[in-house]
Amino acid sequence: MTLSWLSVDSNTGAVITDLTNLRVDGALKATLMRYETATANLPMDQAPPNWRVATRPGGTFLVALDEQEQPLWGGMVIRRTRAVGGGVALSLVSAEGYLDRVYVGDIAYTGAPQNLLVQTLVEDYAATGTLRGLPIRVEVVGGDGVPRDRTYKDSEDKTLYSILTDLSGVLGGPEWTIGWEWVDERTLGLVFYVGDRIGSPAPAGLNPAAQFYLPGSVTDAELEEGYGSDEGANDIIAVSTGTEDARPQSPRQANDTDLRPRFEYRWTPSTSIKDVGTLTSHAQRALAAMKDGTLALSLTANRQEAPRLNQDWHIGDDIGFDITAPEFPDGLVGTARCVGWELTDTTITPLVDVTNVKGV
């Protein structure tokens, strides 16, 4: 099984050429609400005649296709280095990275459903329209979302990516990710998915459809538990910037039933937040994520044998696992939410948030 590569125009999505001899270093990676990077090399032997146009920094995406020629991942070329005898070295960033290169102007929302608010921001500031942008459409997943009040000022120099990160950081905030689709036979387009949840939970009372087994398709599994300074806390306050001795901050959010001693965590989710309610929502979400520390499960599977990405499961879906090994004498069985993935020609690694596990 081998991925194939296309060069695509950043403005229009039009396919420029095949890159049959492109070689990527390491795994491709996708994560909810975050951009990822990759590096690649284009040797000069068998390079297409128009390789300079096809690898123009800022002007092209390189898109990986699976064996059914469906797009799995795309990275914009942001750096190109030519060395005699070494071919062309390329630095890539996934489409989410573009959102950190455009700024939001003066705009205010009152009682705007959060997913429609995100849709408007992306369509106004990232998509091709009045301003030049990407060939991207927005798809709202599920309902419109809870109402939010937000005010943004051009003078704050906030990128679209930073604003989306702030919105997603509150309790119950929107989730989002960017995918690719065929628009026609020679054009690829981007799809910005936004919703209260991206992906599907396991059906009530049933296991997820996609299952990863060892013995089976899984070739490697690792479970790590942590309660370090950036992993676990049971007493949390979110703060913003202020003047002199006054600053906005949330009330203390604590898990007072925890059997551990007090572990405090304070941070600034955004310097522009003045509303205590918004800070409180950030603190509540952080407490939910940190009160039990981290439980990190890594599963690497044979891509040919494992459930198929974007067919049997998608980013955001729940997946199941059943691991038998001496390190887990009772077996490691459970359900995990896939918040991202890593991919090579031969392997697939779901990046999971463990929600229900037995055998720890």
C-alpha positions as CSV (number, residue, x, y, z in Angstrom):
1,M,0.0,0.0,0.0
2,T,1.4,3.3,-1.1
3,L,0.2,6.9,-0.9
4,S,0.2,9.0,-4.1
5,W,0.8,12.7,-4.3
6,L,-0.7,15.6,-6.3
7,S,0.3,19.3,-6.4
8,V,-2.7,21.6,-6.1
9,D,-3.1,25.3,-6.7
10,S,-3.7,27.1,-3.3
11,N,-6.1,29.6,-4.8
12,T,-8.3,27.4,-6.9
13,G,-7.7,23.8,-5.9
14,A,-6.9,22.9,-9.5
15,V,-4.5,19.9,-9.9
16,I,-1.2,21.0,-11.3
17,T,0.6,17.7,-11.6
18,D,1.3,14.3,-10.2
19,L,4.4,14.0,-8.0
20,T,5.1,10.3,-8.4
21,N,8.6,10.4,-6.8
22,L,7.9,12.7,-3.8
23,R,9.2,11.2,-0.6
24,V,7.9,12.3,2.9
25,D,10.0,12.1,6.0
26,G,8.2,10.3,8.8
27,A,4.4,10.2,9.3
28,L,1.7,12.5,8.2
29,K,-0.3,13.8,11.2
30,A,-3.8,15.3,11.6
31,T,-5.3,16.6,14.9
32,L,-8.6,18.3,15.8
33,M,-8.4,22.1,16.0
34,R,-4.6,22.2,15.3
35,Y,-2.3,22.5,12.4
36,E,0.5,19.9,11.7
37,T,3.7,20.0,9.7
38,A,5.7,17.7,7.5
39,T,8.8,17.6,5.4
40,A,9.4,16.0,2.1
41,N,11.9,15.7,-0.7
42,L,11.5,15.8,-4.4
43,P,14.4,14.1,-6.2
44,M,15.3,15.6,-9.6
45,D,15.2,12.3,-11.4
46,Q,11.6,11.7,-12.6
47,A,10.5,15.1,-11.4
48,P,7.8,16.6,-13.6
49,P,8.9,19.4,-16.0
50,N,6.8,22.0,-14.2
51,W,8.1,21.0,-10.7
52,R,9.0,24.7,-9.9
53,V,5.3,25.7,-10.4
54,A,4.1,22.6,-8.6
55,T,6.2,23.3,-5.4
56,R,5.9,27.1,-5.3
57,P,5.9,28.2,-1.6
58,G,2.5,29.6,-0.6
59,G,1.0,28.9,-4.0
60,T,0.6,25.1,-3.8
61,F,-0.7,22.3,-1.6
62,L,0.8,18.8,-1.8
63,V,-2.1,16.4,-1.3
64,A,-1.8,12.7,-0.4
65,L,-4.3,10.2,-1.9
66,D,-5.1,6.7,-0.6
67,E,-5.3,3.6,-2.8
68,Q,-8.8,4.6,-3.9
69,E,-7.5,8.1,-4.9
70,Q,-9.3,9.8,-2.0
71,P,-7.5,12.7,-0.4
72,L,-6.2,12.0,3.1
73,W,-3.9,14.9,3.9
74,G,-2.7,18.1,2.4
75,G,0.1,20.5,3.2
76,M,0.9,23.9,1.9
77,V,4.4,24.4,0.8
78,I,5.9,27.1,3.0
79,R,9.6,26.5,2.3
80,R,11.6,25.2,-0.6
81,T,15.3,24.5,-0.4
82,R,17.4,23.4,-3.4
83,A,20.8,21.8,-2.8
84,V,23.0,20.5,-5.6
85,G,22.8,16.7,-5.6
86,G,20.1,16.8,-2.9
87,G,17.0,17.5,-4.9
88,V,14.3,19.9,-3.5
89,A,13.6,19.9,0.2
90,L,10.0,21.0,1.1
91,S,8.4,22.1,4.4
92,L,4.7,21.7,4.6
93,V,1.9,22.8,6.9
94,S,-1.6,21.5,6.9
95,A,-4.4,23.9,5.9
96,E,-5.2,24.8,9.5
97,G,-1.9,26.7,9.5
98,Y,-3.2,29.2,6.9
99,L,-5.8,30.3,9.5
100,D,-2.8,31.7,11.5
101,R,-1.8,33.9,8.6
102,V,-5.0,36.0,8.3
103,Y,-6.3,38.5,10.8
104,V,-9.8,39.3,12.0
105,G,-11.1,42.9,11.9
106,D,-13.7,44.8,13.9
107,I,-16.7,42.6,14.5
108,A,-19.2,42.0,17.3
109,Y,-21.6,39.1,17.9
110,T,-24.5,39.1,20.4
111,G,-26.2,35.8,21.0
112,A,-24.7,34.2,17.9
113,P,-24.9,30.4,17.7
114,Q,-21.3,29.3,18.1
115,N,-21.1,27.1,15.1
116,L,-22.6,29.7,12.8
117,L,-20.3,32.3,14.3
118,V,-17.3,30.1,13.3
119,Q,-18.8,29.6,9.9
120,T,-19.1,33.4,9.3
121,L,-15.5,34.0,10.5
122,V,-14.1,31.3,8.2
123,E,-16.1,32.4,5.2
124,D,-15.2,36.1,5.8
125,Y,-11.6,35.8,6.5
126,A,-10.2,32.5,5.1
127,A,-12.3,31.6,2.0
128,T,-11.8,33.0,-1.5
129,G,-14.3,35.9,-1.9
130,T,-14.0,39.6,-1.5
131,L,-10.5,38.9,-0.2
132,R,-8.2,36.3,-1.7
133,G,-8.1,33.1,0.3
134,L,-8.4,29.3,0.1
135,P,-10.9,27.2,-1.9
136,I,-12.7,26.2,1.2
137,R,-16.4,25.6,2.1
138,V,-17.8,25.3,5.6
139,E,-20.0,22.4,6.7
140,V,-21.8,22.8,10.0
141,V,-22.1,19.3,11.7
142,G,-25.2,18.9,13.8
143,G,-27.0,21.9,15.3
144,D,-26.1,25.6,15.3
145,G,-24.7,25.5,18.8
146,V,-25.2,27.5,22.0
147,P,-25.3,31.4,21.7
148,R,-22.1,33.3,22.3
149,D,-21.3,37.0,22.8
150,R,-18.0,37.9,21.3
151,T,-16.3,41.2,20.2
152,Y,-13.1,41.4,18.2
153,K,-11.0,44.5,17.3
154,D,-8.7,44.9,14.4
155,S,-6.3,46.7,16.8
156,E,-5.9,43.5,18.9
157,D,-4.1,41.8,15.9
158,K,-5.9,38.5,16.5
159,T,-5.4,35.8,13.8
160,L,-8.4,33.7,12.8
161,Y,-6.6,30.6,14.3
162,S,-6.1,32.3,17.7
163,I,-9.8,33.3,17.8
164,L,-10.9,29.8,16.9
165,T,-8.6,28.3,19.5
166,D,-10.1,30.7,22.2
167,L,-13.6,29.7,21.2
168,S,-12.9,26.0,21.3
169,G,-11.2,26.4,24.7
170,V,-14.4,27.2,26.6
171,L,-16.6,24.5,28.2
172,G,-18.9,23.2,25.4
173,G,-17.1,25.3,22.8
174,P,-17.1,24.3,19.1
175,E,-14.9,21.7,17.6
176,W,-13.5,21.9,14.1
177,T,-11.2,20.3,11.6
178,I,-10.3,20.7,7.9
179,G,-10.6,17.9,5.3
180,W,-10.3,17.6,1.5
181,E,-12.8,16.6,-1.2
182,W,-12.9,16.1,-5.0
183,V,-14.9,19.0,-6.5
184,D,-14.5,17.6,-10.0
185,E,-12.1,15.3,-11.9
186,R,-9.2,17.8,-11.8
187,T,-10.1,20.0,-8.8
188,L,-9.7,19.4,-5.0
189,G,-11.4,21.6,-2.4
190,L,-11.0,22.1,1.3
191,V,-13.9,21.5,3.8
192,F,-14.0,23.2,7.2
193,Y,-16.1,21.1,9.5
194,V,-17.5,22.7,12.7
195,G,-19.9,21.4,15.3
196,D,-20.4,20.8,19.0
197,R,-18.7,17.5,18.3
198,I,-16.8,16.3,15.3
199,G,-17.2,12.6,14.7
200,S,-19.6,10.0,16.0
201,P,-19.8,8.4,19.4
202,A,-20.3,4.7,19.8
203,P,-24.0,3.7,19.6
204,A,-25.7,3.5,23.0
205,G,-25.1,0.1,24.5
206,L,-22.9,-1.0,21.6
207,N,-19.2,-1.1,20.8
208,P,-17.8,1.3,18.1
209,A,-17.8,-0.1,14.6
210,A,-14.0,0.3,14.2
211,Q,-12.1,-2.2,16.4
212,F,-8.3,-2.5,16.9
213,Y,-7.0,-5.8,18.2
214,L,-3.7,-7.2,19.5
215,P,-3.2,-10.0,18.3
216,G,-4.6,-8.7,15.1
217,S,-3.9,-5.5,13.1
218,V,-2.3,-3.7,16.0
219,T,1.5,-4.1,16.0
220,D,2.4,-1.9,18.9
221,A,0.5,-0.5,22.0
222,E,1.6,1.7,24.8
223,L,-0.3,3.1,27.8
224,E,1.1,6.1,29.8
225,E,-0.5,7.7,32.9
226,G,0.6,11.1,34.1
227,Y,0.0,13.8,36.7
228,G,2.7,16.3,35.9
229,S,2.4,20.1,36.0
230,D,0.9,20.3,32.5
231,E,-1.2,17.1,32.8
232,G,-3.0,17.0,36.1
233,A,-4.6,19.6,38.5
234,N,-7.6,19.6,40.8
235,D,-7.7,23.4,41.6
236,I,-7.8,25.7,38.6
237,I,-8.1,29.4,37.9
238,A,-8.1,31.1,34.5
239,V,-6.8,34.7,34.4
240,S,-6.5,37.5,31.9
241,T,-4.4,40.6,31.7
242,G,-5.3,43.6,33.9
243,T,-3.9,46.9,35.1
244,E,-2.0,47.4,38.4
245,D,-3.5,45.2,41.0
246,A,-6.7,44.4,39.2
247,R,-7.1,41.6,36.7
248,P,-10.0,39.5,35.5
249,Q,-10.0,35.9,36.8
250,S,-12.3,33.1,37.2
251,P,-13.5,31.8,40.5
252,R,-11.7,28.8,41.8
253,Q,-12.8,25.6,40.0
254,A,-11.9,22.5,42.1
255,N,-12.5,18.8,42.4
256,D,-12.7,18.7,46.3
257,T,-13.6,15.0,46.3
258,D,-10.2,14.0,44.9
259,L,-8.1,11.9,47.2
260,R,-4.9,13.7,46.1
261,P,-3.6,16.8,47.8
262,R,-4.3,20.2,46.2
263,F,-2.6,20.6,42.8
264,E,-3.1,24.1,41.5
265,Y,-3.0,25.3,37.9
266,R,-3.3,28.9,36.7
267,W,-3.0,30.1,33.1
268,T,-4.1,32.8,30.6
269,P,-6.3,31.3,27.9
270,S,-6.3,34.7,26.1
271,T,-5.1,38.2,27.0
272,S,-8.2,39.8,25.5
273,I,-10.8,38.1,27.7
274,K,-12.4,40.6,30.1
275,D,-15.6,38.7,30.9
276,V,-15.3,36.6,34.1
277,G,-18.0,34.2,32.8
278,T,-15.8,33.4,29.7
279,L,-12.8,32.8,32.0
280,T,-14.9,30.5,34.2
281,S,-15.9,28.5,31.2
282,H,-12.2,28.0,30.3
283,A,-11.4,27.0,33.8
284,Q,-14.3,24.5,33.9
285,R,-13.1,22.9,30.7
286,A,-9.6,22.7,32.0
287,L,-10.7,21.0,35.2
288,A,-12.7,18.4,33.3
289,A,-9.6,17.6,31.3
290,M,-7.0,17.7,34.1
291,K,-8.7,16.5,37.3
292,D,-7.8,12.8,36.7
293,G,-4.5,13.5,35.0
294,T,-3.6,12.0,31.6
295,L,-4.2,8.5,30.3
296,A,-2.4,8.3,27.0
297,L,-2.9,5.2,24.8
298,S,-0.9,4.7,21.6
299,L,-2.0,2.1,19.1
300,T,0.0,1.5,15.9
301,A,-1.6,-0.8,13.4
302,N,-0.9,-2.4,10.0
303,R,-2.7,0.0,7.6
304,Q,-3.6,-2.9,5.2
305,E,-5.3,-4.9,7.9
306,A,-6.7,-2.2,10.2
307,P,-10.1,-0.5,9.9
308,R,-9.8,2.0,7.0
309,L,-9.4,5.7,7.7
310,N,-12.2,7.9,6.3
311,Q,-14.2,4.8,5.5
312,D,-14.6,2.7,8.6
313,W,-13.7,5.6,11.0
314,H,-13.0,9.3,10.8
315,I,-11.3,11.9,13.0
316,G,-13.5,12.5,16.0
317,D,-15.1,9.1,16.0
318,D,-15.1,6.6,18.9
319,I,-13.0,3.5,18.2
320,G,-12.7,0.3,20.2
321,F,-9.6,-1.6,21.3
322,D,-8.7,-5.0,22.8
323,I,-5.1,-5.6,23.7
324,T,-3.7,-8.8,25.0
325,A,-0.1,-8.7,26.3
326,P,1.9,-9.7,29.5
327,E,2.0,-6.0,30.5
328,F,-1.8,-6.0,30.7
329,P,-2.6,-9.3,32.5
330,D,-6.3,-8.6,32.6
331,G,-6.4,-7.4,29.0
332,L,-6.7,-3.8,28.0
333,V,-10.1,-3.2,26.6
334,G,-12.2,-0.2,26.0
335,T,-13.4,2.8,24.0
336,A,-11.4,5.8,22.9
337,R,-12.2,8.9,21.0
338,C,-9.9,9.5,18.0
339,V,-8.8,13.1,18.2
340,G,-6.2,12.7,15.4
341,W,-4.1,10.2,13.5
342,E,-0.6,9.6,12.1
343,L,-0.2,7.8,8.8
344,T,2.6,6.2,6.8
345,D,2.5,4.0,3.7
346,T,2.3,1.0,5.9
347,T,0.9,2.0,9.3
348,I,-2.0,3.9,10.9
349,T,-1.8,5.3,14.4
350,P,-5.1,6.7,15.9
351,L,-4.4,9.5,18.4
352,V,-6.9,8.8,21.1
353,D,-8.6,10.3,24.1
354,V,-9.3,7.4,26.3
355,T,-12.9,7.6,27.8
356,N,-13.6,4.1,28.9
357,V,-10.8,1.6,29.6
358,K,-10.6,-1.7,31.6
359,G,-7.4,-3.4,32.6
360,V,-5.3,-0.4,33.8
